[in-house]
Structures are given as structure tokens and as C-alpha cells.
């Protein structure tokens, strides 16, 4: 007796448990942006945290002096791709907020391009996020958000604002650019929080 398979090859390989639902594994790093890539001189880049108590400012050297860390994380884009085990280098938001006092529970990340995205403060602290200056062992290129981008790897990648210029603390979870245009306020890939 012989079997005809009709092109089926049997059981699929097991899915990597680090791949959230609805995601596809990629080996490269796709470039997606909401507008043109701004040209930012790394020597003139500045990062500001604005709270109800005032502004806190760092240039590149001052921010990196807070302590650069090597991190390897998985990143997940709302457009259904995931890149695993991606190496980064940056400054933990914990170190930044050691110097900042706020009673607010949310922040709006602002980019040099005018882009904004909202993030609960608890999603930025406790070793969950960084201001990244390097990826894959190289300085961040402009197309990937250089000279610095917010890195919040446990949320969809639109929350990891490219060309980050600062954070503004807020008492309420006001929506940023994509959130005003139908994306979920939070963006957890494990819950498939893509859209409202």
C-alpha cells in the first residue's frame, strides 16, 4: 500500500516559544517609519525629561556616563515580524529616573521627527527599557533611529521611538501619534494589543 501526500510534508516544526501570537520570525531588521528620516548631529543630540517639577537635560556624554549596558532582547513589530536575540547597548531608564522625581504615572516620548508615543511609566522602569545608542554592535544608523532611540522591547516596536529627544511625564495616558490613529494604547505583543 502506498500513500499520496498531495504535497503535505507532515507536522510543522515546533514554534519558538519566544515568538508572540501572530508574529513571523525575521533574520534582518526591516525599516519602517511614519515620515522622513531626520538628520541629527550626534554631537548636538540632547535628551530631556520634563516633569511637573521642571526639566532634566543630558547630552550624549552625560547620559552615557550614567552607565551603558549591553542588552540582548527580542523585538516585535506590530506589522507581524519578530527579531530574536538582538544585541543593544544603552542607558537604562532606571538610571535616568534615579535623577528625576515625578508623581505622574505616564510619559509621552517625543522624537526629533515630531513623532510621539505614550507609555506607562511602569513599562519603562525595573530593567524594562533603555535609551539605545548601538544595535548589533554598531552605532544606530539614522534609518534605525540614531543617534539614539527609546528601546521598550516587551511592547510592540512602535513604542520604541526612533530619534528620541525626550520624555514628558503625564498624569493621564494620553495617546501618541499611532495611538490617535487606531493603534492600541498599550501594545503588548503577547496579548496582541495591536489596535483599539
C-alpha positions in Angstrom: 0.0 0.0 0.0 1.3 3.4 -0.9 0.3 6.9 0.4 -0.1 10.0 -1.7 0.8 13.1 0.2 -0.5 15.8 -2.1 2.4 18.0 -1.2 2.0 17.9 2.6 5.2 17.3 4.5 3.7 16.2 7.8 3.9 18.1 11.1 5.3 21.5 11.2 8.4 22.3 13.2 7.6 23.5 16.7 7.1 27.2 17.1 9.8 29.1 19.0 8.2 29.9 22.4 9.7 33.4 22.3 7.5 34.3 19.2 4.3 36.0 20.3 1.0 35.1 18.6 0.6 36.3 15.0 4.3 37.1 14.6 6.7 35.8 11.9 10.4 35.4 12.6 12.8 37.5 10.5 16.6 37.5 10.3 17.0 41.0 9.1 15.8 44.3 10.7 13.1 45.9 8.5 13.0 49.7 8.3 9.6 51.3 8.9 9.0 55.0 9.7 6.0 57.3 10.0 7.7 60.0 7.9 11.1 61.2 6.6 14.3 60.4 8.5 15.6 63.5 10.3 19.3 64.3 10.2 20.5 64.7 13.8 24.1 65.6 14.6 25.2 63.2 17.4 27.3 65.9 18.9 24.3 68.2 19.2 21.8 65.5 20.4 20.1 66.2 23.7 17.7 64.2 25.8 15.2 65.9 28.1 12.8 64.6 30.7 10.1 67.1 31.6 8.1 66.6 34.7 5.7 68.6 36.8 8.9 69.8 38.7 10.9 71.0 35.7 13.3 69.8 33.0 16.3 67.4 33.3 18.8 67.6 30.4 21.6 65.4 29.3 23.9 65.5 26.2 25.2 62.2 24.8 28.3 62.1 27.0 26.4 63.0 30.2 23.7 60.4 29.5 26.2 57.6 28.7 28.1 58.5 31.9 25.1 57.3 33.8 26.2 53.8 32.8 25.9 52.0 29.4 24.6 48.4 29.5 24.8 45.6 27.0 21.3 44.0 26.5 20.1 41.2 24.3 16.3 41.2 23.7 13.7 40.2 21.2 11.8 42.9 19.3 8.3 42.6 17.9 6.8 44.9 15.3 3.0 45.4 15.0 3.4 44.6 11.3 3.9 40.9 12.4 7.7 40.5 12.3 9.9 39.5 15.3 13.7 39.5 15.5 15.1 37.4 18.3 18.3 37.8 20.3 19.1 41.3 19.1 22.1 42.9 20.9 21.8 46.5 22.0 23.8 49.0 24.1 22.2 51.8 26.0 21.4 53.5 29.3 18.6 52.1 31.4 15.6 54.4 32.1 16.1 53.3 35.7 19.4 55.3 35.9 17.7 58.3 34.3 14.8 58.3 36.6 17.1 57.9 39.6 17.7 61.6 39.0 14.1 62.5 38.2 11.2 62.9 40.6 7.6 62.7 39.4 4.2 61.8 40.8 2.9 61.1 37.2 2.2 57.5 36.0 2.6 58.0 32.2 5.0 59.5 29.8 4.9 60.8 26.2 8.0 60.0 24.2 8.9 62.8 21.7 11.2 62.3 18.7 13.1 64.8 16.7 10.8 64.0 13.8 7.7 65.2 15.7 6.6 61.6 16.4 5.1 60.8 19.8 4.1 57.6 21.6 2.6 57.2 25.1 4.0 54.7 27.6 3.0 53.9 31.2 6.0 54.8 33.4 5.9 51.3 34.9 6.7 49.9 31.5 9.9 52.0 31.4 11.3 51.1 34.8 12.6 48.0 36.6 15.0 47.0 33.8 12.4 47.1 31.1 13.7 50.0 28.8 16.7 51.9 27.7 17.9 54.8 25.6 19.8 52.8 23.0 22.8 54.1 21.1 24.0 50.9 19.5 22.4 47.8 17.9 24.2 44.7 16.5 27.5 46.1 17.8 27.4 49.3 15.8 26.2 52.8 16.4 22.5 53.2 15.5 22.1 54.4 11.9 19.7 57.2 11.2 17.2 54.8 9.4 17.0 52.8 12.6 16.6 55.8 14.9 20.1 57.0 15.5 21.8 58.6 17.2 19.5 57.3 20.0 16.1 55.6 20.3 13.9 54.5 23.1 14.0 50.7 23.5 11.0 49.1 25.1 11.3 45.5 23.9 8.4 44.0 25.8 5.9 46.2 23.9 5.4 46.4 20.1 8.2 48.3 18.5 6.3 51.5 17.7 6.7 52.2 21.4 10.5 52.2 20.9 10.5 55.8 19.5 13.2 56.5 16.9 15.3 59.7 17.1 14.1 60.2 20.7 14.6 63.7 22.1 12.8 63.3 25.4 10.0 62.2 27.7 7.3 64.3 29.2 5.6 62.8 32.2 1.8 63.0 32.3 -0.9 62.3 34.9 -3.1 60.5 32.3 -2.5 58.1 29.5 -2.9 60.5 26.5 -2.5 58.9 23.1 0.5 59.5 20.9 0.7 59.5 17.1 -0.2 55.9 16.2 -2.5 55.6 19.2 -4.5 58.6 17.9 -4.8 56.7 14.6 -6.2 53.4 15.8 -3.3 51.6 17.5 -3.7 50.2 21.0 -2.8 52.5 23.9 -0.5 49.8 25.5 0.8 47.5 22.8 1.6 44.2 24.4 2.6 41.7 21.7 1.7 38.7 23.9 -1.8 40.0 24.2 -1.9 41.0 20.5 -2.7 44.6 21.5 -2.3 45.9 18.0 -5.4 48.1 17.6 -8.2 49.6 19.7 
